[in-house]
Amino acid sequence: MTEADFQLGPDLSGKRIVVAMSGGVDSSVVAALAARSGAETIGITLQLYDHGEAVGRAGSCCAGRDIRDARAVCDRLGIAHYVHDHESAFRDAVIDQFADEYVAGRTPIPCVRCNMGPKFTDLFQLAHDLGADCLATGHYVRRVEGPDGAELHRAADPARDQSYFLFATTRDQLDFLRFPLGGLPKPRVRELAAELGLGVAAKPDSQDICFVPDGDYASLVKKLRPEAEAGGDIVDQAGRKLGEHKGLIHFTIGQRRGLELGGSPEPLYVVRLDPATRRVIVGPRAALGVASARLSDINWLGGDYNGPITAKVRSLAKPVPARLVGDRVLFDDPEYGVAPGQAAVLYAGDRVLGGGWIEETQAVEAALAA
């Protein structure tokens, strides 16, 4: 049986661990490992939404079915379980912002907003109110004690690493957080769930965006922001009309499918979205090359680090060599598919140095012309 390290010292008797429980296998295993450690363990689930078919859909989280699963795990473990209704906060901080970003021609990352808001901020307060020594989650990242305090590192299993979504974690939060699964591969976590007799051992992982039924985010955005259905023109970089579209919400930077344009001698990609004119601007792949990106709300965890860095601009992208100059990330080589609304996360090897929100980009073509 794998023993988790909650980084609270060798003797956890008399310690209190609060576990953020989504109802999935990962957080359930964390709760079980915490309970086995000898520490008093309390599970907390935030009810973030509860609309329609999402509550019973496999692959969702923080809704009806998942709350029941979390409670069943806690009953099995003999630990306390509390559910806190944070629907209104989640709607304001995550869902409404998600819709607004799409209307503005940006590509949002609701998982980061959720971690920054309801999950960490609210759970932190609840955990502190309960007198916890730490808040443990099922995220696949590692917390490493460095010479200047706790550091955030990528997970040992690169296929499961979630560090991109946690770049906005503050130093104070990192002092209190624990990620006991960061050193484990996912198959081992499922084995642990089975060994511990947890009913969620074979439960599917969360997929897509948790609050979007069936993954149809465009329908949700249109419901919340009817103006998002307004169509417009598809134009080339010179402004020549090539076709029409049914709303900016159906497009993101780097997209090729769905343009339904014919007659071009080379494939065309979405290069830019202009919400003021409702135009989708397309061009060849070369036009997607970005030399730099301006960031906002930069969260820096790197202390006085000033060595080489890499930058990751999408959750599935590979980190690439870059430099941070003020609020701009300068890429050593052209980077593709860099979209406003996404995040640029900065690394030194496996260590997360921080990151920020991509506000605007400078194309390689424009940089060469300047």
QUIHU-V941071 format. One record per residue. N is the residue number from 1. OMEGA is omega as a letter, one per 40 degrees, with the letter a starting at -180 (NA if undefined). D_CENTER is the distance of its C-alpha to the mean C-alpha in Angstrom with 2 decimals. Layout:
n=N omega=OMEGA d_center=D_CENTER
n=N omega=OMEGA d_center=D_CENTER
This chain:
n=1 omega=i d_center=30.02
n=2 omega=i d_center=27.19
n=3 omega=i d_center=27.17
n=4 omega=i d_center=23.91
n=5 omega=i d_center=24.06
n=6 omega=i d_center=22.94
n=7 omega=i d_center=24.41
n=8 omega=a d_center=26.81
n=9 omega=a d_center=30.00
n=10 omega=a d_center=32.28
n=11 omega=a d_center=33.41
n=12 omega=i d_center=30.91
n=13 omega=a d_center=33.69
n=14 omega=i d_center=33.61
n=15 omega=i d_center=29.87
n=16 omega=a d_center=27.48
n=17 omega=i d_center=23.92
n=18 omega=a d_center=21.61
n=19 omega=i d_center=19.01
n=20 omega=a d_center=16.01
n=21 omega=i d_center=16.74
n=22 omega=a d_center=14.86
n=23 omega=i d_center=17.82
n=24 omega=a d_center=16.44
n=25 omega=a d_center=18.12
n=26 omega=a d_center=15.91
n=27 omega=i d_center=16.26
n=28 omega=i d_center=19.78
n=29 omega=i d_center=20.77
n=30 omega=i d_center=19.61
n=31 omega=a d_center=21.81
n=32 omega=i d_center=24.64
n=33 omega=i d_center=24.58
n=34 omega=i d_center=24.59
n=35 omega=a d_center=27.50
n=36 omega=a d_center=29.36
n=37 omega=a d_center=29.06
n=38 omega=i d_center=31.62
n=39 omega=i d_center=29.42
n=40 omega=a d_center=29.45
n=41 omega=i d_center=26.21
n=42 omega=i d_center=24.78
n=43 omega=i d_center=22.00
n=44 omega=i d_center=20.17
n=45 omega=i d_center=18.32
n=46 omega=i d_center=17.05
n=47 omega=a d_center=18.21
n=48 omega=i d_center=15.73
n=49 omega=a d_center=17.47
n=50 omega=a d_center=20.48
n=51 omega=i d_center=21.46
n=52 omega=a d_center=23.61
n=53 omega=a d_center=22.92
n=54 omega=a d_center=19.28
n=55 omega=a d_center=20.71
n=56 omega=a d_center=22.40
n=57 omega=i d_center=20.28
n=58 omega=i d_center=19.31
n=59 omega=i d_center=15.64
n=60 omega=i d_center=14.64
n=61 omega=i d_center=13.88
n=62 omega=i d_center=15.23
n=63 omega=a d_center=18.18
n=64 omega=a d_center=21.83
n=65 omega=a d_center=22.05
n=66 omega=i d_center=19.24
n=67 omega=i d_center=20.84
n=68 omega=i d_center=24.08
n=69 omega=i d_center=22.74
n=70 omega=i d_center=21.45
n=71 omega=i d_center=24.85
n=72 omega=i d_center=26.71
n=73 omega=i d_center=25.12
n=74 omega=i d_center=26.08
n=75 omega=i d_center=29.52
n=76 omega=a d_center=29.88
n=77 omega=a d_center=29.07
n=78 omega=i d_center=31.24
n=79 omega=i d_center=28.76
n=80 omega=i d_center=28.07
n=81 omega=i d_center=25.26
n=82 omega=i d_center=24.38
n=83 omega=i d_center=22.53
n=84 omega=a d_center=21.67
n=85 omega=i d_center=21.42
n=86 omega=a d_center=18.71
n=87 omega=a d_center=18.80
n=88 omega=i d_center=20.10
n=89 omega=i d_center=17.67
n=90 omega=i d_center=14.68
n=91 omega=a d_center=16.57
n=92 omega=a d_center=17.34
n=93 omega=a d_center=14.14
n=94 omega=a d_center=11.67
n=95 omega=i d_center=13.86
n=96 omega=i d_center=16.52
n=97 omega=i d_center=14.39
n=98 omega=i d_center=12.64
n=99 omega=a d_center=16.26
n=100 omega=i d_center=17.60
n=101 omega=i d_center=15.34
n=102 omega=i d_center=16.53
n=103 omega=a d_center=20.05
n=104 omega=i d_center=19.88
n=105 omega=i d_center=19.21
n=106 omega=a d_center=15.69
n=107 omega=a d_center=12.57
n=108 omega=i d_center=9.80
n=109 omega=a d_center=6.02
n=110 omega=a d_center=6.56
n=111 omega=i d_center=3.69
n=112 omega=i d_center=4.05
n=113 omega=i d_center=7.54
n=114 omega=i d_center=7.93
n=115 omega=a d_center=7.44
n=116 omega=a d_center=9.68
n=117 omega=a d_center=12.00
n=118 omega=a d_center=13.17
n=119 omega=a d_center=11.63
n=120 omega=a d_center=12.60
n=121 omega=a d_center=15.21
n=122 omega=i d_center=17.01
n=123 omega=i d_center=16.82
n=124 omega=a d_center=18.10
n=125 omega=i d_center=20.99
n=126 omega=a d_center=21.81
n=127 omega=i d_center=21.80
n=128 omega=i d_center=24.01
n=129 omega=i d_center=26.25
n=130 omega=i d_center=26.77
n=131 omega=a d_center=27.85
n=132 omega=i d_center=25.22
n=133 omega=i d_center=25.34
n=134 omega=i d_center=21.63
n=135 omega=a d_center=18.50
n=136 omega=i d_center=17.28
n=137 omega=i d_center=14.09
n=138 omega=i d_center=13.47
n=139 omega=i d_center=10.50
n=140 omega=i d_center=11.68
n=141 omega=i d_center=12.24
n=142 omega=i d_center=15.66
n=143 omega=a d_center=17.28
n=144 omega=i d_center=20.42
n=145 omega=i d_center=23.36
n=146 omega=a d_center=24.44
n=147 omega=a d_center=27.63
n=148 omega=i d_center=26.14
n=149 omega=a d_center=23.96
n=150 omega=i d_center=20.71
n=151 omega=i d_center=18.44
n=152 omega=a d_center=14.91
n=153 omega=i d_center=15.25
n=154 omega=i d_center=13.70
n=155 omega=i d_center=14.45
n=156 omega=i d_center=17.93
n=157 omega=a d_center=16.90
n=158 omega=a d_center=15.31
n=159 omega=a d_center=14.64
n=160 omega=a d_center=12.32
n=161 omega=a d_center=10.79
n=162 omega=a d_center=7.24
n=163 omega=i d_center=8.27
n=164 omega=a d_center=6.45
n=165 omega=a d_center=3.31
n=166 omega=a d_center=6.60
n=167 omega=a d_center=8.82
n=168 omega=i d_center=9.91
n=169 omega=a d_center=11.41
n=170 omega=i d_center=15.09
n=171 omega=i d_center=18.10
n=172 omega=i d_center=19.47
n=173 omega=a d_center=16.43
n=174 omega=i d_center=16.46
n=175 omega=a d_center=20.14
n=176 omega=a d_center=19.65
n=177 omega=i d_center=16.68
n=178 omega=a d_center=17.40
n=179 omega=a d_center=15.54
n=180 omega=a d_center=18.53
n=181 omega=a d_center=17.03
n=182 omega=a d_center=15.82
n=183 omega=a d_center=19.22
n=184 omega=i d_center=19.62
n=185 omega=a d_center=19.19
n=186 omega=i d_center=17.94
n=187 omega=i d_center=21.54
n=188 omega=i d_center=22.88
n=189 omega=i d_center=20.59
n=190 omega=i d_center=21.98
n=191 omega=i d_center=25.41
n=192 omega=i d_center=25.05
n=193 omega=i d_center=24.16
n=194 omega=i d_center=27.32
n=195 omega=a d_center=29.41
n=196 omega=i d_center=28.48
n=197 omega=a d_center=29.45
n=198 omega=a d_center=26.23
n=199 omega=a d_center=26.37
n=200 omega=a d_center=22.71
n=201 omega=a d_center=23.34
n=202 omega=a d_center=23.24
n=203 omega=a d_center=20.71
n=204 omega=i d_center=18.35
n=205 omega=i d_center=14.68
n=206 omega=a d_center=12.32
n=207 omega=i d_center=12.08
n=208 omega=a d_center=10.75
n=209 omega=a d_center=9.67
n=210 omega=a d_center=11.27
n=211 omega=a d_center=13.50
n=212 omega=i d_center=14.83
n=213 omega=i d_center=17.96
n=214 omega=i d_center=18.69
n=215 omega=a d_center=15.84
n=216 omega=a d_center=18.13
n=217 omega=a d_center=15.96
n=218 omega=i d_center=18.99
n=219 omega=i d_center=21.21
n=220 omega=a d_center=19.04
n=221 omega=i d_center=18.91
n=222 omega=i d_center=22.65
n=223 omega=a d_center=23.38
n=224 omega=a d_center=21.80
n=225 omega=a d_center=22.97
n=226 omega=a d_center=26.11
n=227 omega=a d_center=26.66
n=228 omega=i d_center=23.77
n=229 omega=a d_center=26.31
n=230 omega=a d_center=28.50
n=231 omega=a d_center=29.30
n=232 omega=a d_center=30.44
n=233 omega=i d_center=31.61
n=234 omega=a d_center=30.22
n=235 omega=i d_center=31.91
n=236 omega=a d_center=32.28
n=237 omega=i d_center=31.88
n=238 omega=i d_center=35.45
n=239 omega=i d_center=34.83
n=240 omega=a d_center=36.78
n=241 omega=i d_center=35.82
n=242 omega=a d_center=34.87
n=243 omega=i d_center=33.78
n=244 omega=i d_center=32.04
n=245 omega=a d_center=28.69
n=246 omega=i d_center=27.75
n=247 omega=a d_center=24.93
n=248 omega=a d_center=22.35
n=249 omega=a d_center=19.57
n=250 omega=a d_center=20.47
n=251 omega=i d_center=19.72
n=252 omega=a d_center=17.30
n=253 omega=i d_center=18.34
n=254 omega=a d_center=19.65
n=255 omega=i d_center=20.32
n=256 omega=a d_center=23.71
n=257 omega=i d_center=24.15
n=258 omega=i d_center=25.31
n=259 omega=i d_center=27.34
n=260 omega=i d_center=30.58
n=261 omega=i d_center=32.58
n=262 omega=i d_center=35.59
n=263 omega=a d_center=38.16
n=264 omega=a d_center=36.01
n=265 omega=i d_center=37.29
n=266 omega=a d_center=33.80
n=267 omega=i d_center=30.33
n=268 omega=a d_center=28.63
n=269 omega=i d_center=24.99
n=270 omega=a d_center=23.25
n=271 omega=a d_center=23.66
n=272 omega=i d_center=23.07
n=273 omega=a d_center=22.73
n=274 omega=a d_center=25.22
n=275 omega=a d_center=24.70
n=276 omega=a d_center=28.05
n=277 omega=a d_center=30.03
n=278 omega=i d_center=27.64
n=279 omega=i d_center=28.16
n=280 omega=a d_center=26.15
n=281 omega=a d_center=27.33
n=282 omega=i d_center=27.58
n=283 omega=i d_center=28.97
n=284 omega=a d_center=29.37
n=285 omega=a d_center=26.70
n=286 omega=a d_center=28.27
n=287 omega=i d_center=27.38
n=288 omega=a d_center=23.65
n=289 omega=a d_center=24.21
n=290 omega=i d_center=22.64
n=291 omega=a d_center=24.34
n=292 omega=i d_center=22.17
n=293 omega=i d_center=19.48
n=294 omega=a d_center=19.79
n=295 omega=i d_center=16.98
n=296 omega=i d_center=16.85
n=297 omega=a d_center=15.85
n=298 omega=i d_center=15.76
n=299 omega=a d_center=14.85
n=300 omega=i d_center=17.21
n=301 omega=a d_center=17.42
n=302 omega=a d_center=19.98
n=303 omega=a d_center=23.13
n=304 omega=i d_center=25.96
n=305 omega=i d_center=24.57
n=306 omega=i d_center=25.99
n=307 omega=i d_center=26.03
n=308 omega=a d_center=24.51
n=309 omega=i d_center=20.79
n=310 omega=a d_center=18.48
n=311 omega=i d_center=15.68
n=312 omega=a d_center=12.74
n=313 omega=i d_center=12.11
n=314 omega=a d_center=10.00
n=315 omega=a d_center=7.68
n=316 omega=a d_center=11.08
n=317 omega=i d_center=13.33
n=318 omega=i d_center=15.52
n=319 omega=a d_center=15.88
n=320 omega=i d_center=19.09
n=321 omega=a d_center=21.75
n=322 omega=i d_center=21.55
n=323 omega=i d_center=22.92
n=324 omega=i d_center=21.75
n=325 omega=a d_center=24.64
n=326 omega=i d_center=24.24
n=327 omega=a d_center=21.31
n=328 omega=i d_center=21.41
n=329 omega=i d_center=19.96
n=330 omega=a d_center=22.85
n=331 omega=i d_center=22.35
n=332 omega=i d_center=25.25
n=333 omega=i d_center=25.35
n=334 omega=i d_center=24.28
n=335 omega=a d_center=20.60
n=336 omega=i d_center=19.90
n=337 omega=i d_center=17.42
n=338 omega=a d_center=16.18
n=339 omega=i d_center=15.13
n=340 omega=a d_center=15.25
n=341 omega=i d_center=12.27
n=342 omega=a d_center=9.87
n=343 omega=i d_center=9.39
n=344 omega=a d_center=11.91
n=345 omega=a d_center=11.26
n=346 omega=a d_center=14.68
n=347 omega=i d_center=16.17
n=348 omega=a d_center=19.67
n=349 omega=i d_center=19.97
n=350 omega=a d_center=17.49
n=351 omega=i d_center=17.10
n=352 omega=i d_center=14.24
n=353 omega=a d_center=16.34
n=354 omega=a d_center=13.83
n=355 omega=i d_center=12.56
n=356 omega=a d_center=12.73
n=357 omega=i d_center=12.25
n=358 omega=a d_center=14.38
n=359 omega=i d_center=17.30
n=360 omega=a d_center=19.85
n=361 omega=i d_center=20.95
n=362 omega=a d_center=24.40
n=363 omega=i d_center=25.64
n=364 omega=i d_center=27.67
n=365 omega=a d_center=30.64
n=366 omega=i d_center=30.56
n=367 omega=i d_center=30.22
n=368 omega=a d_center=33.26
n=369 omega=a d_center=35.22
n=370 omega=NA d_center=34.69
